[in-house]
Amino acid sequence: MVAAPEGTVLILGATGRLGRALARVYPGAALIGHELELTDEAAVRAAIAGHAPRLVFNCAAFTDVDACEDEPERAMAVNGHAPGTVAAACADAGATLVQISTDYVFAGDRNGYTEADPPDPVSTYGRSKALGEARVRSAGADWRIVRTSRLFGPGENDFASQMRTRSLVKPVVPVIADEWSRFTYLPELAARLPEVVAAPRGTYHLTNEGAVSWYGFARALIPNAAPVPAAQCRRRALRPRCSALLNTRLRPMRPWQEALSDYLRSEDEQVIR
Ligand SMILES: NC(=O)c1ccc[n+]([C@@H]2O[C@H](COP(=O)([O-])OP(=O)(O)OC[C@H]3O[C@@H](n4cnc5c(N)ncnc54)[C@H](OP(=O)(O)O)[C@@H]3O)[C@@H](O)[C@H]2O)c1
């Protein structure tokens, strides 16, 4: 937990997965969910000016990758243009902005990407998030961009919990085996964000260490996962084949296997209670 800092900390997207995890790291933060529509420029500017924050985390996003293909205008508005509005309002308020981004800004045709690699997205979601990054960088605020990938955490409806549920009701659970990335344990990511705030302006990669396929991760969770090629699954958005985010600027996070052990322990404790 971070001791009450001078000035207000604002978390946008506070009802989402990362927003909730971050609220535990900053217990005194002002929490804002979708009651503030991020595409309403006047409302965003008024909310940020009203709170006069010293630090803003933008965890709000349109995160359904396939739905972004169906609603590209909404994706560009929420993920692309709204972060620019937030950043401009932060510049006016003298606040630091931490904008959360994604490995999907990369095409995924190599084994890993550093913070300095230029985005080359292959989906509407990726393009919208890359635009959001660009808008944040050019708005004149004190900014940090944190790219992360494949979030999982206790009590969430995420890939990990979906695998565990499916495993109970299906004899075999088909899982894509030819898309690799890095998984990221939400409580650990949230706990590392104050370090990013203290770091210089720039782009950072924070994930658990070690690339793994959806299947490899599922296999560590359930006994009845079966590997299938991505080409067999009908999904509207293209996904990167390998979008591992290489962290060359910050202390590394733990290997994903250690984080997964913590996750399983915490899920099992919830069941026992
Ligand atoms: N989940 C992942 O695996 C993953 C991987 C890489 C990067 N990321 C990035 O990490 C960040 C947090 O992701 P998450 O998984 O925590 O997201 P999430 O659970 O989907 O939460 C998104 C939040 O944004 C809010 N929101 C959506 N549209 C909005 C709008 N138009 N105006 C205002 N608020 C809006 C949502 O509110 P409602 O739910 O009420 O609409 C929710 O509070 C995002 O930037 C995402 O791109 C996520």
The ligand as an ORCA input file, in Angstrom:
! r2SCAN-3c Opt
* xyz 0 1
  N      -7.378     -7.546    -19.637
  C      -6.212     -7.802    -20.231
  O      -5.796     -8.990    -20.360
  C      -5.347     -6.665    -20.713
  C      -4.176     -7.009    -21.433
  C      -3.348     -5.953    -21.865
  C      -3.663     -4.631    -21.589
  N      -4.825     -4.352    -20.930
  C      -5.127     -2.936    -20.682
  O      -5.214     -2.749    -19.288
  C      -6.177     -1.737    -18.990
  C      -7.172     -2.261    -17.973
  O      -7.801     -3.427    -18.537
  P      -8.898     -4.233    -17.704
  O      -8.791     -5.665    -18.135
  O      -8.821     -3.869    -16.251
  O     -10.223     -3.628    -18.345
  P     -11.746     -3.943    -17.958
  O     -11.815     -4.932    -16.853
  O     -12.445     -4.245    -19.242
  O     -12.236     -2.531    -17.392
  C     -12.337     -1.424    -18.235
  C     -12.867     -0.253    -17.442
  O     -13.091      0.820    -18.362
  C     -14.436      1.290    -18.209
  N     -14.897      1.804    -19.493
  C     -15.087      1.140    -20.652
  N     -15.522      1.989    -21.605
  C     -15.599      3.213    -21.035
  C     -15.970      4.495    -21.487
  N     -16.390      4.696    -22.755
  N     -15.935      5.534    -20.623
  C     -15.543      5.346    -19.346
  N     -15.177      4.167    -18.836
  C     -15.195      3.100    -19.685
  C     -15.199      0.037    -17.767
  O     -16.429      0.369    -17.196
  P     -17.729     -0.578    -17.549
  O     -17.262     -1.993    -17.361
  O     -18.755     -0.130    -16.580
  O     -18.059     -0.275    -18.985
  C     -14.199     -0.524    -16.751
  O     -14.235      0.235    -15.552
  C      -6.775     -1.327    -20.333
  O      -6.099     -0.186    -20.803
  C      -6.461     -2.492    -21.253
  O      -6.354     -2.065    -22.594
  C      -5.663     -5.331    -20.482
*
